[in-house]
Amino acid sequence: GVLGAGWTMLRCAQCSMDIIDREQFHADAVHACGANMVGIAVNIMTGVFEVPILGRAVLTCTASQAAGLWIYEAWRARRQVDAETRLRSIAAEVLGLAPLHSAEDLRRRWRILARLSHPDRNRRPDA
């Protein structure tokens, strides 16, 4: 808990000094917060069940790291889906397609634009 908070504050300072970018800080914070929350919960539960100290340490470290990685991967996958959605909407806008275009609309538009920019059809130097 305390080490995780200190590490998060250090990363926050690095981000404010432009040593790391905001995206890296956000990714680190997601991993660290997830790991710390689970680590604290596992430590409390192992204390309630009177698990020996070595077993508590192993269980806490293992569970916190596994949970931190799982939470980070779920966050990263969601960010990737959001980025792909934004890219698709930008591509549809550039191609001049309606928001609810079909695959056939995309194929037609792509062929028209390919024809317009093909050097055999368009003799302009910027084609």
Secondary structure, DSSP 8 states (H G I E B T S, - for coil): -HHHHHHHHHHHHHHHTTSS-HHHHHHHHHHHHHHHHHHHHHHHHHHHTT--HHHHHHHHHHHHHHHHHHHHHHHHHHHHHHHHHHHHHHHHHHHT--TT--HHHHHHHHHHHHHHH-TTT--STT-
